[in-house]
Amino acid sequence: MASNSSSVSTSAKRLDGKVTVITGGASGIGATTAKLFVQNGAKVVILDVQDDLGHSLCNEIGPEHISYVHCDVTNEAQVEKAIDFAVSKHGKIDVMYNNAGMCGTVNERFRLNLSELK
Ligand SMILES: NC(=O)c1ccc[n+]([C@@H]2O[C@H](COP(=O)([O-])OP(=O)(O)OC[C@H]3O[C@@H](n4cnc5c(N)ncnc54)[C@H](O)[C@@H]3O)[C@@H](O)[C@H]2O)c1
């Protein structure tokens, strides 16, 4: 990650000093966002339930840039604890990206029946 991080010039680091919390940050869009934010100078705290992936991402990016907290976002007490961790570690939160979720099956309401439009 260090090489990716250093490939962004200082002037391009638009998130320098910004503290970001990303739910569902251990994989997929959340993990990619975490990498991009760190490349742009942010400090990132990812919350997720996939501990192995979360820790592995932190090792890949560098613990000076990113931290992992186990947090099931459906559990209010865990969310509170995770937010307290982010604030105690960085003193503030600038960006909260509520990304955690699971893609389910497509709801019938969103199916388009073209014959009904004719
Ligand atoms: N990928 C798509 O095409 C698409 C389309 C529409 C919406 N979305 C939404 O975007 C978000 C990210 O999608 P993705 O494709 O990266 O999915 P993903 O499954 O790769 O990543 C989602 C992450 O959220 C975590 N997560 C799930 N439930 C959680 C919980 N209760 N607490 C904490 N973490 C939890 C998972 O462990 C996972 O790491 C999801 O909310 C998804 O519903 C994705």
The ligand as an SDF file (V2000), in Angstrom:
LIG
                    3D

 44 48  0  0  0  0  0  0  0  0999 V2000
  -22.2330   -3.9810   -5.3310 N   0  0  0  0  0  0  0  0  0  0  0  0
  -23.3710   -3.5310   -5.8230 C   0  0  0  0  0  0  0  0  0  0  0  0
  -23.6840   -3.6800   -7.0270 O   0  0  0  0  0  0  0  0  0  0  0  0
  -24.3480   -2.7810   -4.9490 C   0  0  0  0  0  0  0  0  0  0  0  0
  -25.5160   -2.2780   -5.4870 C   0  0  0  0  0  0  0  0  0  0  0  0
  -26.4070   -1.5660   -4.6770 C   0  0  0  0  0  0  0  0  0  0  0  0
  -26.1100   -1.3840   -3.3410 C   0  0  0  0  0  0  0  0  0  0  0  0
  -24.9790   -1.8940   -2.8270 N   0  0  0  0  0  0  0  0  0  0  0  0
  -24.7280   -1.6710   -1.4150 C   0  0  0  0  0  0  0  0  0  0  0  0
  -23.4200   -1.1280   -1.2570 O   0  0  0  0  0  0  0  0  0  0  0  0
  -22.8610   -1.6020   -0.0420 C   0  0  0  0  0  0  0  0  0  0  0  0
  -21.5160   -2.2960   -0.3100 C   0  0  0  0  0  0  0  0  0  0  0  0
  -21.7070   -3.3280   -1.2550 O   0  0  0  0  0  0  0  0  0  0  0  0
  -20.5500   -4.3220   -1.6660 P   0  0  0  0  0  0  0  0  0  0  0  0
  -20.8550   -4.8040   -3.0400 O   0  0  0  0  0  0  0  0  0  0  0  0
  -19.2190   -3.6970   -1.3870 O   0  0  0  0  0  0  0  0  0  0  0  0
  -20.8420   -5.5290   -0.6660 O   0  0  0  0  0  0  0  0  0  0  0  0
  -19.8210   -6.4910    0.1340 P   0  0  0  0  0  0  0  0  0  0  0  0
  -20.6640   -7.6350    0.6110 O   0  0  0  0  0  0  0  0  0  0  0  0
  -18.6020   -6.7780   -0.6550 O   0  0  0  0  0  0  0  0  0  0  0  0
  -19.3910   -5.6060    1.3670 O   0  0  0  0  0  0  0  0  0  0  0  0
  -20.3050   -5.2860    2.3820 C   0  0  0  0  0  0  0  0  0  0  0  0
  -19.5440   -5.2870    3.6820 C   0  0  0  0  0  0  0  0  0  0  0  0
  -20.4870   -4.9750    4.7140 O   0  0  0  0  0  0  0  0  0  0  0  0
  -20.2160   -5.8360    5.7940 C   0  0  0  0  0  0  0  0  0  0  0  0
  -21.4270   -5.9850    6.5870 N   0  0  0  0  0  0  0  0  0  0  0  0
  -22.5790   -6.5990    6.2320 C   0  0  0  0  0  0  0  0  0  0  0  0
  -23.4630   -6.5580    7.2500 N   0  0  0  0  0  0  0  0  0  0  0  0
  -22.8210   -5.9070    8.2620 C   0  0  0  0  0  0  0  0  0  0  0  0
  -23.1970   -5.5520    9.5810 C   0  0  0  0  0  0  0  0  0  0  0  0
  -24.4140   -5.8510   10.0760 N   0  0  0  0  0  0  0  0  0  0  0  0
  -22.3250   -4.8590   10.3470 N   0  0  0  0  0  0  0  0  0  0  0  0
  -21.1070   -4.5430    9.8590 C   0  0  0  0  0  0  0  0  0  0  0  0
  -20.6930   -4.8560    8.6300 N   0  0  0  0  0  0  0  0  0  0  0  0
  -21.5380   -5.5370    7.8440 C   0  0  0  0  0  0  0  0  0  0  0  0
  -19.7800   -7.1450    5.1710 C   0  0  0  0  0  0  0  0  0  0  0  0
  -19.0730   -7.9500    6.1000 O   0  0  0  0  0  0  0  0  0  0  0  0
  -18.9310   -6.6410    4.0350 C   0  0  0  0  0  0  0  0  0  0  0  0
  -17.5820   -6.4850    4.4070 O   0  0  0  0  0  0  0  0  0  0  0  0
  -23.8770   -2.5590    0.5710 C   0  0  0  0  0  0  0  0  0  0  0  0
  -24.6520   -1.8540    1.5210 O   0  0  0  0  0  0  0  0  0  0  0  0
  -24.7250   -2.9640   -0.6100 C   0  0  0  0  0  0  0  0  0  0  0  0
  -26.0280   -3.3300   -0.2050 O   0  0  0  0  0  0  0  0  0  0  0  0
  -24.0940   -2.5800   -3.5920 C   0  0  0  0  0  0  0  0  0  0  0  0
  1  2  1  0
  2  3  2  0
  2  4  1  0
  4  5  1  0
  4 44  2  0
  5  6  2  0
  6  7  1  0
  7  8  2  0
  8  9  1  0
  8 44  1  0
  9 10  1  0
  9 42  1  0
 10 11  1  0
 11 12  1  0
 11 40  1  0
 12 13  1  0
 13 14  1  0
 14 15  2  0
 14 16  1  0
 14 17  1  0
 17 18  1  0
 18 19  2  0
 18 20  1  0
 18 21  1  0
 21 22  1  0
 22 23  1  0
 23 24  1  0
 23 38  1  0
 24 25  1  0
 25 26  1  0
 25 36  1  0
 26 27  1  0
 26 35  1  0
 27 28  2  0
 28 29  1  0
 29 30  1  0
 29 35  2  0
 30 31  1  0
 30 32  2  0
 32 33  1  0
 33 34  2  0
 34 35  1  0
 36 37  1  0
 36 38  1  0
 38 39  1  0
 40 41  1  0
 40 42  1  0
 42 43  1  0
M  CHG  2   8   1  16  -1
M  END
$$$$
